[in-house]
Every structure is written in C-alpha cells, then in structure tokens.
Amino acid sequence: MPESGKPVVSALVVSRNSKDELLRCLKTFFASADVPVEAIVVDNDSSDGSPAAVTDDFPQATVLVQSRNLGYGRSANVGLERCQGRFVLLLSPEVTLDPQCVGRLADFLLTRPDAGAVGPRLVLPGGRLDPDARRAFPSPTTLFYQTVGLSKLLPRSPRFGRHNMGHLPETEAHEMDAGTAACLMLRRSALDRVGFFDPRYFMFGEDLDLCYRLKLGGWKVFYLPAATATHNAKPVSRERERQISYERHRAMWTYHFKHHSEDTSAFGNGLVWAQIWGRYAADRVASTFRRSRRETT
C-alpha cells in the first residue's frame, strides 16, 4: 500500500503549444484514475497560455515551465525528478484515456513484478491500432524490410512485419519489446535502476532506447489491450512536418549507433546510414509531391 498521501501513479506530460489537447488529456487522466494520482506537466516554452490554463483548470497538477524547448528526453527527465508515484505514466497531450485505463495499467504492474513497463491498446481516431503501440526493437534487418516495403506488404508476417508485431493478435495481452511514450506506464523502481531518458534524442527514439535498457536490466515490457486510449494526432505545418521527419530519422541513426554499431562492420554501418538517410530523402520528396497535388486540386 502507498504511504499516506503518496500517489500510486504519476502522469508525466511534456507539452508545447498544445493547450486544448493538454486540458482534454488531463481531464481524461483524472477521470480514469481510481487510485491516488498526481500529474506533472513540463511545458516547453509554450506561447499559447498552456501553463496558466492548466493551473486554472487543474490546480492539483504541478506545472514546470521551461524557458526554451528542451526536446522530449530532457524535458521528461526534468519531470521525472518530481514524480513521486510508484508508477509513472508517460502521456502525450494528444492522448485521451478511456475509463479504467490508468487503474488497469497499474493493476497489471502490481500483479507482475517482472514487468518494467506496460502499454495500453492505443488506437487512432478511426479505431486502427497505433503502429507504435507495440513494437520490436529496430535492427538493420527490420529497417531493410521497412525500406523496401515488405513490412507494409506483409504486415502479419512474423518475419517481415515483426517491427509492429502484426503477427500477434492485438486483442490479446502479450510481451513486446517496446511501446510508445505517447502512453506507457513505467515501474519507478525499474526506471531508477536503468536510468532516465537519453538526452541525445531530441524527439522520437527515447522510448525505444529506454525499453531496450529495461530489457537489458532484466525487466519485461507488455502490451495490455484491456486498457485502452486514443491518440488524436493533430495536423502539422510544413515546417513542423520537415522537423518531425528529420528528427525521426536522426533518432534511427542515434539508436543504431548506440546499440548496434559495435557489433556491425564498418561496411554494414555505412549501409544502415545510407538506408536511414535515403529514407529521409525519399520521405521529403514524397511529402513535397503530396502537398503539390493537394494545392493543384
């Protein structure tokens, strides 16, 4: 049992200029929690009045305002220093939690002492499972399958579709390599053992890296479809889209270089580097083409 007044779950939300989404997220968090909770919001230099809005609507939340955009990993580490819960729920402002989601994730960790993290069935607004909700660790092989399109062509193949684990039923609980920081509950004692987020990742990749270190530390990571949430990703500007694409691909290389480069030949590392940045170039060309078509129709 938790100490008197101490939360069981600490929600950690990193936000920047997402006032409406953030308020909706916090509303569902407090409404879905049937255990003692707290919310820590790290605001990355927002200009939309987010900190004041959170303080007005949720005075029980702690808001930590940063003077500049630190990126996800560094900001989350600031918030983790303040989290007092036995479990920490990483939460994106764009996520809304269904009733009992928080309690079911916490109950799972309470009954599975070998679990370092558990993620819910996170769906997109149309009801499709968010591809990042359950993942295998990226490797040069899975990156190749994604690059040539085999993972999309054969999403349920245990070999070609392994990265998003399409070969396993999404309606059944199972062990996985990694979930997503958009909605993932961590055991604080496990986090204290393996360390906080690696600040080398600005956005994307931090959750994969953390889950990899949890696994190395002997912990398991699970997918729990009985707990459900929705990821309401909002449209982004052209400049923001370009930044997201760049940071996503930079995170791929950071992850590979950190965890796999020593076991890969120089030639192999060169191939991985070319795959990643070739994908980035192709993504930018495709994005430009899509926008040109929309503007001419």
C-alpha positions in Angstrom: 0.0 0.0 0.0 1.2 3.5 -0.7 2.3 5.8 2.0 -0.4 8.2 3.3 -0.9 11.0 0.7 1.6 9.5 -1.7 0.3 8.8 -5.3 0.4 5.4 -6.8 0.6 6.8 -10.4 2.4 10.0 -11.6 1.3 11.2 -15.0 4.2 12.9 -16.8 3.1 15.1 -19.7 5.6 17.0 -21.9 3.8 19.7 -23.8 4.4 22.7 -26.2 1.7 24.9 -27.6 -1.0 22.2 -27.1 -3.3 23.9 -24.7 -6.6 22.4 -25.8 -5.3 18.9 -26.3 -3.4 19.1 -22.9 -6.5 20.1 -21.0 -8.5 17.3 -22.6 -5.8 14.8 -21.8 -5.6 15.8 -18.2 -9.3 15.7 -17.8 -9.4 12.1 -19.0 -6.4 11.2 -16.8 -8.0 12.4 -13.6 -11.4 10.9 -14.6 -10.0 7.5 -15.4 -7.9 7.1 -12.3 -9.3 5.0 -9.5 -6.0 5.1 -7.5 -4.3 8.1 -5.9 -2.6 10.1 -8.7 -0.6 13.2 -9.5 0.1 15.0 -12.7 3.4 16.6 -13.7 3.3 18.8 -16.7 6.6 20.0 -18.3 5.9 23.0 -20.6 8.5 23.6 -23.3 8.2 27.4 -23.6 4.6 27.5 -24.9 3.2 30.7 -26.2 -0.5 29.7 -26.1 -1.1 30.1 -22.4 -0.9 26.4 -21.6 0.7 26.7 -18.1 -1.9 29.2 -16.9 -4.8 27.2 -18.3 -3.6 24.0 -16.6 -3.2 25.9 -13.3 -6.7 27.3 -13.6 -8.4 24.1 -14.6 -6.3 21.6 -12.6 -4.8 23.3 -9.5 -3.7 19.8 -8.2 -1.3 19.5 -11.2 2.3 20.6 -11.0 3.5 22.7 -13.9 7.2 23.1 -14.7 7.8 25.8 -17.2 10.9 25.7 -19.2 12.5 28.9 -20.8 13.2 27.1 -24.0 12.2 23.9 -25.9 14.4 21.2 -24.4 13.1 18.4 -26.5 11.2 15.4 -25.2 14.0 13.5 -23.4 15.5 16.4 -21.4 12.1 17.7 -20.5 10.8 14.3 -19.4 13.9 14.0 -17.2 13.0 17.3 -15.5 9.5 15.9 -14.8 10.8 12.5 -13.6 12.7 14.2 -10.9 9.4 15.5 -9.4 7.3 12.3 -9.9 6.6 10.6 -6.6 4.4 7.7 -7.8 5.2 4.1 -7.6 4.4 4.0 -11.3 4.9 6.7 -13.9 2.5 7.1 -16.8 4.2 8.8 -19.8 1.4 10.6 -21.6 1.2 12.8 -24.7 -1.1 15.8 -24.7 -2.7 14.2 -27.8 -3.9 11.1 -25.9 -7.2 10.7 -24.3 -7.6 7.9 -21.8 -10.7 5.6 -21.6 -12.3 4.9 -18.2 -10.3 2.5 -16.1 -7.2 2.8 -18.3 -5.0 4.1 -15.5 -6.2 1.6 -13.0 -5.8 -1.4 -15.3 -2.3 -0.5 -16.2 -1.4 0.0 -12.5 -3.1 -3.3 -11.5 -1.0 -5.1 -14.2 2.2 -3.8 -12.8 1.1 -4.6 -9.3 0.5 -8.3 -10.2 3.5 -8.7 -12.5 6.7 -7.8 -10.5 8.8 -8.8 -13.5 7.2 -6.1 -15.7 9.1 -2.8 -16.0 6.6 -1.2 -18.4 3.1 -1.8 -19.8 1.3 0.0 -22.6 -2.4 0.1 -23.5 -4.3 -0.6 -26.7 -3.6 2.8 -28.2 -5.8 3.5 -31.2 -6.0 6.3 -33.8 -9.3 8.2 -34.2 -10.6 5.8 -36.8 -10.1 2.8 -34.5 -7.0 1.4 -36.1 -4.2 0.4 -33.7 -1.4 3.0 -33.5 1.6 1.3 -35.1 3.8 2.5 -32.3 1.7 0.9 -29.6 3.6 -2.4 -29.8 7.0 -2.7 -31.5 10.0 -4.9 -31.8 13.4 -3.3 -31.4 14.6 -1.8 -34.7 17.5 -3.7 -36.3 19.3 -3.4 -39.7 17.1 -6.3 -41.0 13.8 -4.8 -39.9 14.9 -1.4 -41.3 15.6 -3.0 -44.6 12.2 -4.7 -44.7 10.6 -1.3 -44.0 12.7 0.5 -46.6 11.8 -1.9 -49.4 8.1 -2.1 -48.4 7.9 -5.7 -47.3 6.7 -4.7 -43.8 3.7 -3.0 -45.4 3.1 -5.7 -48.0 3.2 -8.5 -45.4 2.2 -6.8 -42.1 1.2 -10.1 -40.4 4.3 -11.9 -41.3 6.4 -12.9 -38.2 9.5 -12.1 -40.2 8.6 -9.1 -42.5 6.0 -7.5 -40.2 7.8 -8.1 -36.9 8.6 -4.4 -36.2 4.9 -3.6 -35.5 4.2 -7.1 -34.3 1.3 -7.7 -36.7 1.7 -11.4 -36.4 0.3 -11.3 -32.8 -3.4 -10.6 -32.2 -4.0 -7.0 -31.0 -6.9 -8.2 -28.8 -4.6 -10.4 -26.6 -2.1 -9.3 -23.9 1.5 -10.2 -24.8 5.1 -9.3 -24.2 6.7 -6.9 -26.6 10.0 -5.1 -27.0 8.7 -1.5 -26.7 5.6 0.6 -26.5 5.4 4.3 -27.1 6.0 7.3 -24.8 2.6 8.6 -26.0 1.1 6.3 -23.4 3.3 3.9 -21.4 3.3 3.1 -17.7 6.7 2.5 -16.1 7.7 1.0 -12.8 9.6 3.7 -11.0 12.0 1.2 -9.3 12.9 -0.2 -12.7 13.4 3.3 -14.1 15.7 4.2 -11.2 17.9 1.2 -11.9 18.3 1.7 -15.7 18.3 5.5 -15.7 16.1 8.2 -17.2 15.9 9.2 -20.9 19.0 9.6 -23.0 19.1 13.4 -23.8 20.8 12.7 -27.2 17.4 12.0 -28.6 15.5 15.3 -29.2 12.2 13.7 -30.1 11.5 10.1 -31.2 13.6 7.1 -30.2 13.7 7.9 -26.5 11.1 5.3 -25.7 12.7 2.6 -27.8 16.0 3.3 -26.1 14.5 3.2 -22.6 12.7 -0.1 -23.3 15.9 -1.6 -24.7 17.7 -0.7 -21.4 14.8 -2.1 -19.4 15.2 -5.4 -21.2 18.9 -5.4 -20.7 18.2 -4.8 -17.0 16.1 -8.0 -16.8 12.6 -6.3 -17.0 9.8 -7.2 -19.3 7.6 -4.9 -21.4 3.9 -5.8 -22.0 1.0 -4.8 -24.2 -2.3 -4.8 -22.4 -5.4 -4.4 -24.7 -7.8 -4.4 -21.6 -6.5 -0.8 -21.1 -7.5 1.5 -23.9 -6.7 5.0 -25.1 -6.9 7.2 -28.2 -4.1 9.0 -29.9 -5.6 12.2 -31.5 -2.6 13.4 -33.6 -3.2 16.9 -34.9 -2.2 18.2 -38.3 1.2 19.9 -38.5 2.6 22.7 -40.6 5.0 22.1 -43.5 8.0 23.3 -41.4 6.9 21.1 -38.4 6.5 18.1 -40.7 10.0 18.6 -42.0 11.4 18.8 -38.5 9.5 15.7 -37.4 10.8 13.7 -40.4 14.4 14.8 -39.7 14.3 14.0 -36.0 12.6 10.7 -36.6 15.4 9.6 -39.0 18.1 11.1 -36.8 16.8 9.1 -33.9 17.0 5.9 -36.0 20.7 6.5 -36.5 21.3 7.5 -32.9 19.7 4.3 -31.8 21.6 2.1 -34.2 24.9 3.8 -33.5 24.4 3.5 -29.7 23.2 -0.1 -29.5 24.3 -2.0 -32.7 27.3 -0.2 -34.4 30.0 -2.0 -32.4 28.6 -5.4 -33.5 28.3 -4.3 -37.1 31.1 -4.0 -39.6 32.1 -0.6 -41.0 30.5 -1.5 -44.3 27.3 -2.6 -42.6 27.1 0.6 -40.6 27.5 2.5 -43.8 24.6 0.6 -45.4 22.4 1.4 -42.4 23.4 5.0 -42.5 22.6 5.1 -46.3 19.2 3.4 -45.7 18.2 5.8 -43.0 19.1 9.0 -44.8 17.9 7.6 -48.1 14.5 7.0 -46.5 14.6 10.6 -45.2 15.3 12.0 -48.7 12.6 9.8 -50.2 10.2 11.0 -47.5 10.8 14.6 -48.2 10.3 14.1 -51.9 7.1 12.2 -51.3 5.9 14.9 -48.9 6.6 17.7 -51.4 4.7 15.7 -54.1 1.7 15.2 -51.9 1.5 18.8 -51.0 1.8 19.9 -54.6 -1.1 17.6 -55.6 -3.3 19.0 -52.8 -2.5 22.6 -53.9 -3.4 21.9 -57.5 -6.7 20.1 -56.8 
